[in-house]
Structure formats: C-alpha cells, structure tokens
Amino acid sequence: MHVMLYGLEPKKITPPWLTIFSDQDKEKMERALFVLQPSLLLVHETLAHEILEDFAVGKTEVIVVSPDASSQNVRRWTARGASLVWAEEEWEETLYSSKATRNESVLGNFREGTSTHYSSNRGTVLIAVGGVYGGAGSTHTALLVAQYLANVSRRKVAVWEGGNHPCFDFLRYVELGSYSDGSYFNLGGNLTLFRHETDWNWIDHTQQFRYLILDLGDLTASEEVQRLFFKAELPILIGSGSLWRMREIVQFCQINAQVRQDRWRIALPLASATAQEELAELLSGRPVFAVPSNPEVLEIRSETAEVLEGMLSPVMEKRPKKKFARLF
C-alpha cells in the first residue's frame, strides 16, 4: 500500500507491506501525488487547507492529522473534503493498524505466494518484454535485447512475436529481401524470430535456445499476457520517461503489487537521465534504465550495449577470468 505524507515525518519503523513517500516541498509533493496516486494522503492540519483547496487528489483519500480530535474539528475538516481526522499523537499507530492497510497486506501475501517465476528444466532463460500501453516500444526493445544477447553470449537466441501488431514479416522483407509463410526465420547465425502463430512452449521444448524472449506488446490487453510476463525469469517493463505518461508505469506496478517485482527491469526508451532518476526514486527496488536511441535493432551501439549489460546482468553467463602464466 502506498501512503504519502505532507507536513509529517514517521518516527517508527515502517512495516514491509507499506510504502511511505514524504516530501515537504509543495511543488514536488503535488507532482508526486499526480504520478503516484497513493491510496492515502496524510497531511498535518496546518497544511490541510491548501491541499483540500488547491490540489486535485483524484481517488486518493485525504486524512488530516490534528492535535484536536474533537467531534467538532472532525466535522469541520470532513465538510471541507477530508475523509478522516486522526489524532496527532497516535497517527502512526492508527495508520499501521488500520483495517484498510491490514487487509491489503494479507491479500498481498496470499497472492505473492501463488505467483512463481518460470524456470525451464532445459536451461532456457525466459525473458518477457511488455509495455504499459500500446506503442511503448516492446518489439523494438525485445529485438535490441535479443541482438545484444546473440552478440555477447554467442549462444542461440529466439524471439517470439506475441503482441497484437505483428511486424516480423516486414522485418524479414527488409533484412532478407523476401516474404515467407514459414513460422520462423533466422537473422545471422544465432538469432531466430518466430511468428505469433507459433506456440512459444514448443520453441522452449526444442531445447535449441539459451534465451527465449517473449515480445508481449501491450500488457494491459489481456490477463493471459500479464501472466506470461509475471512468470518470466527476467520481466522487462516498457514505459515512458515523459511526465504525462510516467504515471502509467507507476500505476501498473501498484495494481500488480501482489506480484513479486524485485526481478523486474524498467526500461524507458529515449528517456532523459532526469526522468530515469525520478522514476527510479518513485519505484524503489526496481532498477530503471534509460534506453538511448538505437534505430537499427541489429546494430547495437556502444551506449546501448552499456545499458543492456546492466539490464540483463541477472541472466548473463559469467565469463571465466583469464589465467595468466607465471613469467618466472
């Protein structure tokens, strides 16, 4: 559960199922409120008036923390738009023990226990790439990842086209100069692309590939697509580094908070360093990467390779250290 504090500082240890954001700068707080859309906004009474009058809080519940918890003061603030009024001396205890937060904690633990990552017995590493909206760059990123892995690992890599807008046929025409009705085609010695008609499970069972990358497209299109994404050994979530679209990737993480996300990688195509740093702060615990411009997916630029190296490090094979003969 996500909670934002304004004019308040927690003094106790925060429970692991509760994420608290605190900022005393009005402009930063307003911006974070818009992007994060937390479940609760706790504000000290001295600052509550400007929040209720000036800010668009959306579905966020505003709770006023006041030294005066009398019924008269409660009526005064609820009449202005506050959901509740909590006593200042015990607001932390009230927050940590409230029914809403406890219910969400129990639900999250139950769901997390039922969600497991895919693991192939044949040594194939499953990577899933998907966007939080259509056109986020899932296919382009999946192909960059595939080409990088083929170049660096020198092992066989497969990409499965699973989105709603197939384009591998045209890619074949551009790169190879011909169309084909076949279910797959090869680009170089180590990279194979499979059309969406092929069952990805069959690709895995062929035991030919070290890496299998699922290009899932828009993850909001169906629950089945999301299940595939969640089960991958390395899920790569594509979003935008623009402020006006940044909230979509935050909301996707919040909506699916019951799913283990520590292995997720957040990729922001063409994002600035500032946007990458800001989103990394909002999505603490999930590494965020700004992917530089790389128009030709089969020609990995050095700056792109540097980003992909960090992004894919959990599934990359460790290179053996060179041994040097003793000179004497």
Secondary structure, DSSP 8 states (H G I E B T S, - for coil): -EEEEES----S---TT-EEEE---HHHHHHHHHHH--SEEEEEHHHHHHHHHH---TT-EEEEEES---HHHHHHHHHTT-SEEEEGGGHHHHHHH-HHHHHHHHHHHHHHHT------TTS-EEEEEEESSTTSSHHHHHHHHHHHHHHHH-S-EEEEE-SSS--HHHHHHHHHS----SSEEEETTTEEEE-TTS-HHHHHHTT--SEEEEEEEEGGG-HHHHHHHHHSSEEEEE---SHHHHHHHHHHHHHTTTS--TT-EEEEET--HHHHHHHHHHTTTS-EEEE-----TTS--HHHHHHHHHHTGGGS------------
